[in-house]
Amino acid sequence: MARISGKSTDIYIDTSQFETFTNSFTFNVNSNLPDVTTFGDEGSTFVQGNPNANFTLNSFFSPTDNESDEIINSALTGTSEVMIAPSGLTIGNNAYEVKANLTSETIDNPVEGATAINTSATSTESIRRSAILYTPSSTALTGTGAVSSSRVDTGSASSIGTLSAGSTKTATLRVTAVSGSGTATIKIQDSSSSGSGYGDFLAFAQISGVGVQSVQTSDACERYLQINVTQYSGLTNFNCMVSMGVEVGTY
């Protein structure tokens, strides 16, 4: 049995890397089983509801531009794409992702200790266990073509959930840095065999700058995945993270 420590954890809130400010992260996933027992039942009876997730994030306060205070305050308005990767951001590793609303922020400022900024959040969609296909530290993308280094085998039993038709597959693209002025388009492709036979599975909207987007489908997916830059114009290069997972409760 493999064991890991928390020191390898990577965290993203939208396009912002956040583990450099954080020393504690707690993810709770609830299966949501409402009790529908009646007097006529022989025992307790439950029905399957929609799963939900919430988390708490304990961090150190930094007033510097684009650091913890600004990132959290920006995320308090609207919905954010949150990722936690307990084993770190490595192509082929699994991460947990969720769309969430940050619901509270507390600044703890004791005279005898470091100033902390703590937040909690509640999911707006089901949590998903994702495969990491590309990371911001991977080689910057500079043109069109399949990216062989992004190839991931999700396994014969699928490490990210059921890939058959009907389950909700969600892919997320985080563009973290862009050099030059132009556009690019990325697709996720799948194949039933490693190294060949890849076809388009999901396409992201055209990008021109830093940002985050996600796309969904309930179509069946093959076990082998890769990314392909299918359109590229004007940009010098760009860095991004690409992941795909299956939403819990949709299979």
Backbone as CSV, one residue per row, in Angstrom:
resi,resn,N_x,N_y,N_z,CA_x,CA_y,CA_z,C_x,C_y,C_z
1,MET,0.848,-1.196,0.000,0.000,0.000,0.000,0.881,1.242,0.000
2,ALA,0.632,2.118,-0.963,1.403,3.357,-1.039,0.913,4.348,0.007
3,ARG,1.863,5.036,0.615,1.537,6.086,1.581,2.258,7.359,1.173
4,ILE,1.609,8.485,1.365,2.233,9.764,1.038,2.043,10.723,2.196
5,SER,2.846,11.758,2.223,2.651,12.827,3.197,2.051,14.031,2.488
6,GLY,1.538,14.951,3.285,0.888,16.121,2.710,1.842,17.079,2.030
7,LYS,3.149,16.881,2.196,4.120,17.843,1.666,4.109,17.918,0.140
8,SER,3.580,16.886,-0.523,3.572,16.876,-1.996,2.371,17.608,-2.586
9,THR,1.432,18.044,-1.757,0.164,18.593,-2.237,0.346,19.860,-3.061
10,ASP,-0.354,19.915,-4.188,-0.456,21.131,-4.999,-1.915,21.554,-5.045
11,ILE,-2.146,22.857,-5.012,-3.505,23.404,-4.986,-3.610,24.528,-6.005
12,TYR,-4.707,24.522,-6.752,-5.004,25.625,-7.661,-6.400,26.160,-7.382
13,ILE,-6.516,27.483,-7.353,-7.806,28.171,-7.382,-7.853,28.920,-8.705
14,ASP,-8.682,28.454,-9.627,-8.710,28.964,-10.992,-7.307,28.840,-11.599
15,THR,-6.653,29.953,-11.955,-5.320,29.865,-12.559,-4.213,30.171,-11.556
16,SER,-4.547,30.300,-10.289,-3.567,30.687,-9.275,-3.083,29.479,-8.486
17,GLN,-1.773,29.279,-8.469,-1.173,28.233,-7.654,-1.203,28.697,-6.207
18,PHE,-1.737,27.836,-5.303,-2.035,28.322,-3.959,-1.330,27.564,-2.843
19,GLU,-0.671,26.449,-3.133,-0.069,25.678,-2.040,1.088,26.413,-1.375
20,THR,1.656,27.421,-2.044,2.756,28.176,-1.445,2.294,29.026,-0.263
21,PHE,0.978,29.210,-0.108,0.439,29.990,1.008,-0.258,29.120,2.053
22,THR,-0.487,27.851,1.747,-1.400,27.014,2.523,-0.655,25.942,3.308
23,ASN,-1.115,25.691,4.542,-0.517,24.601,5.325,-1.548,23.567,5.777
24,SER,-2.818,23.751,5.401,-3.834,22.768,5.763,-5.022,22.873,4.813
25,PHE,-5.471,21.720,4.335,-6.594,21.667,3.398,-7.427,20.443,3.758
26,THR,-8.719,20.653,3.999,-9.609,19.542,4.335,-10.755,19.488,3.335
27,PHE,-10.894,18.336,2.660,-11.950,18.112,1.673,-12.953,17.130,2.267
28,ASN,-14.226,17.481,2.286,-15.273,16.582,2.756,-16.239,16.299,1.610
29,VAL,-16.491,15.019,1.358,-17.451,14.620,0.328,-18.579,13.858,1.000
30,ASN,-19.812,14.304,0.791,-20.977,13.687,1.406,-21.813,12.995,0.337
31,SER,-22.198,11.744,0.623,-22.977,10.990,-0.360,-24.448,11.392,-0.378
32,ASN,-24.909,12.061,0.672,-26.262,12.620,0.720,-27.325,11.531,0.560
33,LEU,-27.629,10.860,1.680,-28.634,9.792,1.689,-29.802,10.200,2.594
34,PRO,-30.810,10.880,2.045,-31.948,11.304,2.864,-32.703,10.106,3.444
35,ASP,-33.110,10.219,4.693,-33.892,9.176,5.372,-35.353,9.318,4.953
36,VAL,-35.895,8.261,4.322,-37.294,8.280,3.875,-38.078,7.141,4.537
37,THR,-37.662,6.774,5.744,-38.305,5.665,6.448,-39.739,6.020,6.836
38,THR,-40.649,5.073,6.610,-42.044,5.251,7.016,-42.403,4.209,8.081
39,PHE,-43.583,4.380,8.690,-44.042,3.428,9.704,-44.181,2.018,9.136
40,GLY,-44.411,1.923,7.826,-44.612,0.622,7.215,-43.336,-0.115,6.857
41,ASP,-42.193,0.544,6.969,-40.923,-0.096,6.624,-40.432,-0.988,7.762
42,GLU,-39.757,-2.065,7.389,-39.217,-2.978,8.386,-37.911,-2.469,8.996
43,GLY,-37.262,-1.563,8.307,-36.015,-0.972,8.801,-35.810,0.391,8.173
44,SER,-34.724,1.026,8.513,-34.424,2.348,7.963,-34.294,2.279,6.444
45,THR,-34.861,3.277,5.746,-34.842,3.329,4.294,-34.270,4.671,3.844
46,PHE,-33.363,4.608,2.891,-32.716,5.816,2.393,-32.789,5.838,0.874
47,VAL,-32.701,7.032,0.296,-32.608,7.168,-1.148,-31.314,7.906,-1.480
48,GLN,-30.776,7.590,-2.657,-29.522,8.215,-3.075,-29.784,9.617,-3.583
49,GLY,-29.190,10.628,-2.928,-29.273,12.003,-3.396,-28.043,12.364,-4.197
50,ASN,-27.900,13.635,-4.502,-26.723,14.088,-5.223,-25.574,14.312,-4.244
51,PRO,-24.377,13.804,-4.548,-23.248,14.042,-3.652,-22.862,15.511,-3.640
52,ASN,-22.284,15.958,-2.556,-21.797,17.328,-2.488,-20.478,17.356,-1.741
53,ALA,-19.751,18.425,-1.916,-18.439,18.558,-1.294,-18.299,19.939,-0.682
54,ASN,-17.506,20.008,0.365,-17.120,21.299,0.934,-15.685,21.175,1.423
55,PHE,-15.033,22.301,1.569,-13.651,22.249,2.024,-13.290,23.490,2.830
56,THR,-12.257,23.335,3.627,-11.666,24.451,4.359,-10.205,24.555,3.949
57,LEU,-9.726,25.776,3.890,-8.385,26.065,3.413,-7.743,27.036,4.389
58,ASN,-6.691,26.598,5.065,-6.006,27.432,6.055,-4.667,27.885,5.479
59,SER,-4.471,29.191,5.413,-3.333,29.751,4.685,-2.712,30.903,5.467
60,PHE,-1.553,31.333,5.002,-0.903,32.507,5.561,-1.287,33.735,4.753
61,PHE,-1.523,34.820,5.454,-1.942,36.072,4.831,-0.751,36.734,4.138
62,SER,-0.948,37.136,2.892,0.046,37.922,2.177,-0.663,39.047,1.437
63,PRO,-0.322,40.319,1.724,-0.972,41.445,1.054,-0.387,41.761,-0.311
64,THR,0.658,41.042,-0.717,1.338,41.308,-1.980,0.417,41.019,-3.162
65,ASP,0.600,41.776,-4.234,-0.214,41.603,-5.435,-0.159,40.165,-5.930
66,ASN,-1.328,39.603,-6.280,-1.460,38.243,-6.809,-1.066,37.166,-5.810
67,GLU,-1.155,37.467,-4.519,-0.891,36.457,-3.511,-2.146,36.210,-2.681
68,SER,-2.036,35.534,-1.542,-3.181,34.879,-0.898,-4.388,35.787,-0.664
69,ASP,-4.189,36.985,-0.135,-5.335,37.851,0.166,-6.091,38.228,-1.104
70,GLU,-5.357,38.609,-2.133,-6.004,39.017,-3.388,-6.672,37.831,-4.078
71,ILE,-6.010,36.672,-4.089,-6.578,35.492,-4.756,-7.898,35.091,-4.101
72,ILE,-7.913,35.027,-2.779,-9.135,34.610,-2.082,-10.232,35.642,-2.245
73,ASN,-9.906,36.921,-2.138,-10.931,37.947,-2.298,-11.527,37.936,-3.691
74,SER,-10.718,37.687,-4.700,-11.237,37.589,-6.066,-12.157,36.381,-6.212
75,ALA,-11.799,35.280,-5.540,-12.583,34.053,-5.651,-13.881,34.107,-4.862
76,LEU,-14.020,35.055,-3.943,-15.245,35.159,-3.151,-16.439,35.605,-3.990
77,THR,-16.187,36.180,-5.155,-17.274,36.573,-6.047,-17.339,35.578,-7.197
78,GLY,-18.483,34.920,-7.337,-18.648,33.960,-8.426,-18.180,32.566,-8.055
79,THR,-18.080,31.725,-9.069,-17.713,30.324,-8.897,-16.281,30.102,-9.353
80,SER,-15.537,29.309,-8.589,-14.146,29.034,-8.908,-13.942,27.561,-9.217
81,GLU,-12.937,27.282,-10.053,-12.484,25.920,-10.313,-11.342,25.625,-9.345
82,VAL,-11.571,24.688,-8.420,-10.582,24.367,-7.399,-10.025,22.974,-7.654
83,MET,-8.708,22.849,-7.553,-8.043,21.558,-7.707,-7.124,21.312,-6.519
84,ILE,-7.160,20.097,-5.980,-6.177,19.655,-5.004,-5.558,18.371,-5.517
85,ALA,-4.223,18.354,-5.592,-3.485,17.191,-6.082,-2.613,16.668,-4.940
86,PRO,-3.095,15.684,-4.175,-2.345,15.209,-3.005,-0.964,14.657,-3.343
87,SER,-0.800,14.102,-4.546,0.495,13.541,-4.952,1.317,14.506,-5.790
88,GLY,0.811,15.725,-5.977,1.530,16.720,-6.740,1.118,16.775,-8.200
89,LEU,1.530,17.868,-8.852,1.192,18.090,-10.254,2.214,17.403,-11.157
90,THR,1.919,16.167,-11.481,2.728,15.392,-12.410,1.791,14.761,-13.423
91,ILE,2.163,14.802,-14.689,1.322,14.183,-15.718,1.089,12.714,-15.368
92,GLY,-0.175,12.323,-15.366,-0.548,10.957,-15.012,-1.050,10.815,-13.592
93,ASN,-0.726,11.781,-12.726,-1.259,11.739,-11.364,-2.738,12.070,-11.365
94,ASN,-3.404,11.712,-10.274,-4.810,12.058,-10.101,-4.952,13.248,-9.168
95,ALA,-5.991,14.028,-9.400,-6.305,15.183,-8.556,-7.806,15.213,-8.325
96,TYR,-8.228,15.973,-7.335,-9.647,16.175,-7.069,-10.013,17.594,-7.471
97,GLU,-11.086,17.716,-8.248,-11.503,19.019,-8.755,-12.984,19.239,-8.483
98,VAL,-13.334,20.509,-8.310,-14.722,20.842,-8.051,-14.973,22.312,-8.372
99,LYS,-16.142,22.590,-8.913,-16.603,23.976,-9.017,-17.185,24.354,-7.661
100,ALA,-16.772,25.483,-7.122,-17.178,25.819,-5.760,-17.354,27.320,-5.588
101,ASN,-18.215,27.660,-4.651,-18.351,29.038,-4.197,-17.631,29.189,-2.868
102,LEU,-16.661,30.080,-2.803,-16.035,30.383,-1.531,-17.031,31.169,-0.690
103,THR,-17.349,30.647,0.483,-18.469,31.185,1.265,-18.049,32.032,2.450
104,SER,-16.803,31.926,2.888,-16.384,32.730,4.035,-14.883,32.945,4.015
105,GLU,-14.472,34.021,4.669,-13.057,34.349,4.809,-12.827,34.880,6.218
106,THR,-11.829,34.333,6.893,-11.486,34.779,8.232,-10.013,35.128,8.274
107,ILE,-9.692,36.320,8.757,-8.302,36.713,8.958,-8.003,36.623,10.444
108,ASP,-7.085,35.744,10.797,-6.691,35.516,12.185,-5.346,36.209,12.413
109,ASN,-5.328,37.192,13.310,-4.163,38.065,13.436,-3.723,38.193,14.892
110,PRO,-3.192,37.092,15.497,-2.780,37.151,16.894,-1.475,37.929,17.060
111,VAL,-1.341,38.632,18.165,-0.143,39.441,18.391,1.105,38.569,18.501
112,GLU,0.925,37.335,18.925,2.087,36.476,19.164,2.378,35.518,18.014
113,GLY,1.636,35.598,16.904,1.817,34.621,15.837,1.670,35.213,14.450
114,ALA,1.788,34.337,13.449,1.672,34.758,12.059,0.213,35.034,11.700
115,THR,-0.012,35.995,10.827,-1.353,36.311,10.354,-1.814,35.240,9.368
116,ALA,-3.001,34.695,9.629,-3.548,33.635,8.779,-4.784,34.134,8.055
117,ILE,-5.046,33.550,6.897,-6.285,33.820,6.161,-6.915,32.464,5.853
118,ASN,-8.078,32.230,6.418,-8.745,30.928,6.321,-10.069,31.093,5.583
119,THR,-10.405,30.118,4.780,-11.628,30.211,3.991,-12.331,28.865,3.927
120,SER,-13.630,28.897,3.656,-14.410,27.684,3.439,-15.191,27.832,2.144
121,ALA,-15.586,26.704,1.581,-16.275,26.724,0.288,-17.224,25.548,0.184
122,THR,-18.231,25.713,-0.664,-19.218,24.668,-0.928,-19.312,24.437,-2.427
123,SER,-19.379,23.181,-2.822,-19.412,22.852,-4.245,-20.729,23.262,-4.883
124,THR,-20.670,23.591,-6.159,-21.869,23.870,-6.943,-22.144,22.745,-7.941
125,GLU,-21.184,21.844,-8.115,-21.341,20.656,-8.945,-20.695,19.490,-8.212
126,SER,-20.873,18.309,-8.732,-20.288,17.130,-8.119,-18.764,17.163,-8.232
127,ILE,-18.094,16.639,-7.226,-16.642,16.528,-7.250,-16.226,15.490,-8.292
128,ARG,-15.037,15.624,-8.823,-14.529,14.665,-9.791,-13.071,14.312,-9.478
129,ARG,-12.725,13.065,-9.738,-11.346,12.599,-9.627,-10.766,12.627,-11.025
130,SER,-9.774,13.485,-11.226,-9.286,13.772,-12.574,-7.907,13.199,-12.821
131,ALA,-7.616,12.969,-14.088,-6.265,12.647,-14.532,-5.616,13.934,-15.027
132,ILE,-4.373,14.171,-14.605,-3.633,15.346,-15.038,-2.928,15.015,-16.351
133,LEU,-3.251,15.772,-17.404,-2.695,15.517,-18.732,-1.548,16.466,-19.078
134,TYR,-1.541,17.643,-18.483,-0.476,18.619,-18.750,-0.415,19.573,-17.573
135,THR,0.775,20.106,-17.305,0.952,20.968,-16.143,1.621,22.282,-16.548
136,PRO,1.480,23.326,-15.730,2.122,24.603,-16.045,3.648,24.519,-16.122
137,SER,4.241,23.523,-15.450,5.699,23.367,-15.508,6.152,22.512,-16.682
138,SER,5.198,21.933,-17.423,5.557,21.200,-18.633,6.074,22.187,-19.679
139,THR,6.684,21.668,-20.735,7.223,22.520,-21.794,6.130,23.428,-22.358
140,ALA,6.443,24.725,-22.474,5.477,25.669,-23.037,5.089,25.229,-24.442
141,LEU,3.816,25.400,-24.779,3.312,24.995,-26.091,3.575,26.101,-27.106
142,THR,4.082,25.714,-28.293,4.540,26.709,-29.271,3.957,26.507,-30.667
143,GLY,3.092,25.538,-30.864,2.540,25.307,-32.193,1.511,24.200,-32.174
144,THR,1.062,23.824,-33.361,0.022,22.809,-33.467,0.609,21.400,-33.391
145,GLY,-0.290,20.446,-33.104,0.101,19.047,-33.117,-0.213,18.330,-31.827
146,ALA,-0.244,16.998,-31.898,-0.456,16.180,-30.722,0.741,16.316,-29.783
147,VAL,0.473,16.357,-28.483,1.532,16.502,-27.473,1.753,15.123,-26.850
148,SER,2.778,14.421,-27.326,2.981,13.036,-26.893,3.275,12.936,-25.395
149,SER,3.888,13.963,-24.819,4.207,13.916,-23.386,2.965,13.990,-22.509
150,SER,1.815,14.323,-23.102,0.573,14.423,-22.336,-0.194,13.103,-22.290
151,ARG,0.318,12.068,-22.932,-0.433,10.813,-23.016,-0.539,10.138,-21.658
152,VAL,-1.768,9.793,-21.288,-2.057,9.182,-19.990,-2.947,7.968,-20.203
153,ASP,-2.619,6.895,-19.509,-3.461,5.695,-19.486,-4.269,5.717,-18.194
154,THR,-5.578,5.835,-18.303,-6.415,5.867,-17.103,-6.624,4.476,-16.513
155,GLY,-6.154,3.440,-17.221,-6.206,2.087,-16.688,-7.393,1.282,-17.181
156,SER,-7.269,-0.028,-17.101,-8.335,-0.910,-17.569,-9.609,-0.740,-16.746
157,ALA,-9.464,-0.386,-15.463,-10.632,-0.161,-14.615,-10.935,1.325,-14.464
158,SER,-10.161,2.181,-15.119,-10.295,3.642,-15.113,-10.103,4.233,-13.728
159,SER,-9.008,4.921,-13.558,-8.691,5.561,-12.280,-9.540,6.791,-12.007
160,ILE,-10.297,7.258,-13.010,-11.062,8.491,-12.829,-12.575,8.262,-12.799
161,GLY,-13.010,7.013,-12.872,-14.439,6.716,-12.864,-14.879,6.076,-14.163
162,THR,-16.125,5.700,-14.231,-16.657,4.979,-15.384,-16.621,5.833,-16.642
163,LEU,-16.008,5.308,-17.706,-15.867,6.054,-18.958,-16.946,5.712,-19.980
164,SER,-17.879,4.849,-19.609,-18.945,4.472,-20.546,-19.917,5.634,-20.727
165,ALA,-20.758,5.527,-21.739,-21.733,6.578,-22.027,-22.672,6.762,-20.836
166,GLY,-23.021,8.010,-20.574,-23.944,8.331,-19.491,-23.291,9.024,-18.322
167,SER,-22.042,8.683,-18.002,-21.344,9.386,-16.920,-20.864,10.739,-17.437
168,THR,-20.810,11.722,-16.547,-20.427,13.076,-16.942,-18.915,13.248,-16.838
169,LYS,-18.271,13.429,-17.991,-16.833,13.695,-18.028,-16.623,15.201,-18.154
170,THR,-15.805,15.742,-17.265,-15.529,17.175,-17.270,-14.038,17.396,-17.457
171,ALA,-13.693,18.196,-18.455,-12.300,18.552,-18.712,-12.097,20.023,-18.378
172,THR,-10.934,20.325,-17.815,-10.623,21.693,-17.397,-9.306,22.136,-18.003
173,LEU,-9.303,23.347,-18.531,-8.100,23.972,-19.085,-7.810,25.233,-18.287
174,ARG,-6.619,25.282,-17.708,-6.149,26.477,-17.014,-4.949,27.031,-17.783
175,VAL,-5.124,28.159,-18.441,-4.009,28.820,-19.121,-3.374,29.764,-18.104
176,THR,-2.134,29.473,-17.722,-1.498,30.189,-16.619,-0.535,31.285,-17.068
177,ALA,-0.055,31.229,-18.305,0.858,32.258,-18.815,0.807,32.256,-20.337
178,VAL,0.856,33.463,-20.925,0.811,33.610,-22.379,1.869,34.620,-22.793
179,SER,2.613,34.283,-23.828,3.585,35.199,-24.402,3.195,35.484,-25.846
180,GLY,3.136,36.771,-26.187,2.737,37.151,-27.530,1.243,37.406,-27.626
181,SER,0.805,37.795,-28.800,-0.606,38.119,-29.036,-1.139,37.223,-30.135
182,GLY,-2.194,36.473,-29.814,-2.756,35.561,-30.790,-3.762,34.637,-30.160
183,THR,-3.960,33.472,-30.762,-4.964,32.517,-30.289,-4.445,31.094,-30.426
184,ALA,-5.102,30.203,-29.707,-4.800,28.774,-29.825,-6.026,27.985,-29.404
185,THR,-6.116,26.753,-29.862,-7.220,25.860,-29.504,-6.650,24.500,-29.104
186,ILE,-7.144,23.981,-27.987,-6.706,22.676,-27.489,-7.885,21.715,-27.469
187,LYS,-7.623,20.476,-27.868,-8.608,19.404,-27.756,-8.028,18.276,-26.912
188,ILE,-8.912,17.535,-26.253,-8.540,16.272,-25.632,-8.952,15.162,-26.585
189,GLN,-8.021,14.250,-26.817,-8.289,13.132,-27.698,-8.200,11.824,-26.924
190,ASP,-8.902,10.800,-27.396,-8.868,9.499,-26.731,-8.589,8.397,-27.743
191,SER,-8.165,7.248,-27.217,-7.854,6.104,-28.065,-8.022,4.825,-27.262
192,SER,-8.301,3.741,-27.942,-8.409,2.432,-27.287,-7.057,1.740,-27.179
193,SER,-6.020,2.327,-27.810,-4.686,1.735,-27.742,-3.653,2.829,-27.488
194,SER,-2.575,2.453,-26.843,-1.550,3.423,-26.482,-0.712,3.826,-27.686
195,GLY,-0.572,5.140,-27.896,0.364,5.634,-28.902,-0.187,5.829,-30.293
196,SER,-1.406,5.396,-30.577,-1.957,5.559,-31.927,-3.484,5.532,-31.875
197,GLY,-4.088,5.939,-32.991,-5.534,5.857,-33.112,-6.302,6.897,-32.343
198,TYR,-5.686,8.020,-32.001,-6.374,9.052,-31.219,-7.355,9.842,-32.075
199,GLY,-8.535,10.102,-31.491,-9.547,10.920,-32.153,-10.070,11.963,-31.192
200,ASP,-10.677,13.001,-31.727,-11.171,14.104,-30.894,-12.253,13.632,-29.934
201,PHE,-12.144,14.063,-28.683,-13.147,13.724,-27.680,-13.809,14.976,-27.110
202,LEU,-13.022,15.959,-26.682,-13.557,17.211,-26.148,-12.726,18.369,-26.673
203,ALA,-13.369,19.485,-26.962,-12.665,20.670,-27.448,-12.941,21.852,-26.528
204,PHE,-11.880,22.555,-26.188,-12.023,23.794,-25.422,-12.236,24.963,-26.376
205,ALA,-12.808,26.034,-25.855,-12.960,27.247,-26.643,-11.576,27.845,-26.931
206,GLN,-11.476,28.580,-28.011,-10.230,29.222,-28.399,-9.720,30.129,-27.272
207,ILE,-8.419,30.078,-27.000,-7.846,30.906,-25.933,-6.986,32.006,-26.553
208,SER,-6.887,33.120,-25.826,-6.007,34.213,-26.250,-5.246,34.811,-25.072
209,GLY,-5.542,34.357,-23.860,-4.869,34.889,-22.690,-5.080,33.979,-21.494
210,VAL,-4.603,34.423,-20.334,-4.745,33.654,-19.106,-6.221,33.488,-18.766
211,GLY,-6.619,32.297,-18.336,-8.008,32.054,-17.971,-8.264,30.584,-17.712
212,VAL,-9.481,30.290,-17.265,-9.863,28.912,-16.968,-11.200,28.612,-17.626
213,GLN,-11.347,27.408,-18.134,-12.616,26.984,-18.723,-12.771,25.482,-18.542
214,SER,-14.030,25.032,-18.554,-14.304,23.607,-18.475,-15.400,23.242,-19.459
215,VAL,-15.339,22.006,-19.951,-16.333,21.491,-20.895,-16.751,20.102,-20.422
216,GLN,-17.968,19.707,-20.807,-18.527,18.442,-20.339,-19.127,17.648,-21.489
217,THR,-19.180,16.338,-21.282,-19.905,15.456,-22.187,-20.286,14.195,-21.426
218,SER,-21.314,13.520,-21.910,-21.678,12.216,-21.353,-21.394,11.096,-22.353
219,ASP,-20.654,11.414,-23.422,-20.283,10.405,-24.410,-19.293,9.409,-23.813
220,ALA,-19.240,8.214,-24.390,-18.262,7.212,-23.967,-16.857,7.663,-24.334
221,CYS,-15.896,7.274,-23.493,-14.510,7.689,-23.679,-13.596,6.468,-23.591
222,GLU,-12.540,6.433,-24.394,-11.543,5.371,-24.329,-10.541,5.663,-23.206
223,ARG,-9.747,4.665,-22.825,-8.889,4.780,-21.644,-7.647,5.640,-21.848
224,TYR,-7.140,5.742,-23.099,-5.909,6.494,-23.361,-6.258,7.927,-23.790
225,LEU,-5.592,8.904,-23.165,-5.904,10.311,-23.409,-4.639,11.079,-23.788
226,GLN,-4.822,12.143,-24.560,-3.735,13.078,-24.857,-4.346,14.422,-25.225
227,ILE,-3.506,15.458,-25.257,-3.980,16.755,-25.739,-3.390,17.015,-27.116
228,ASN,-4.112,17.819,-27.895,-3.678,18.181,-29.233,-3.976,19.663,-29.446
229,VAL,-2.959,20.423,-29.831,-3.157,21.836,-30.173,-3.553,21.869,-31.647
230,THR,-4.811,22.156,-31.908,-5.325,22.043,-33.281,-5.327,23.369,-34.031
231,GLN,-5.119,24.460,-33.326,-5.040,25.779,-33.972,-4.099,26.646,-33.156
232,TYR,-3.226,27.385,-33.868,-2.221,28.206,-33.184,-1.849,29.361,-34.098
233,SER,-2.005,30.590,-33.589,-1.727,31.750,-34.436,-1.252,32.927,-33.590
234,GLY,-0.086,33.463,-33.926,0.381,34.713,-33.336,1.113,34.596,-32.017
235,LEU,0.776,33.634,-31.204,1.384,33.511,-29.884,2.845,33.079,-30.007
236,THR,3.659,33.537,-29.046,5.023,33.022,-28.946,4.995,31.650,-28.289
237,ASN,4.335,31.568,-27.145,4.119,30.291,-26.457,3.107,30.509,-25.347
238,PHE,2.651,29.419,-24.741,1.788,29.534,-23.566,1.937,28.306,-22.690
239,ASN,1.663,28.504,-21.393,1.701,27.424,-20.404,0.295,27.140,-19.928
240,CYS,0.021,25.875,-19.657,-1.336,25.530,-19.251,-1.356,24.244,-18.434
241,MET,-2.489,24.035,-17.783,-2.772,22.755,-17.131,-4.060,22.207,-17.731
242,VAL,-4.032,20.919,-18.073,-5.206,20.254,-18.638,-5.492,19.004,-17.812
243,SER,-6.750,18.819,-17.466,-7.152,17.649,-16.684,-8.534,17.199,-17.122
244,MET,-8.857,15.934,-16.839,-10.197,15.418,-17.137,-10.586,14.382,-16.108
245,GLY,-11.832,14.472,-15.646,-12.318,13.518,-14.670,-13.795,13.230,-14.871
246,VAL,-14.292,12.272,-14.101,-15.699,11.883,-14.154,-16.365,12.341,-12.868
247,GLU,-17.501,13.003,-12.998,-18.196,13.528,-11.825,-18.815,12.399,-11.014
248,VAL,-18.546,12.411,-9.713,-19.100,11.411,-8.793,-20.620,11.530,-8.789
249,GLY,-21.301,10.385,-8.802,-22.759,10.385,-8.771,-23.403,10.358,-10.127
250,THR,-22.577,10.401,-11.212,-23.150,10.365,-12.562,-22.953,8.992,-13.188
251,TYR,-22.508,8.011,-12.413,-22.325,6.657,-12.933,-22.634,5.648,-11.858
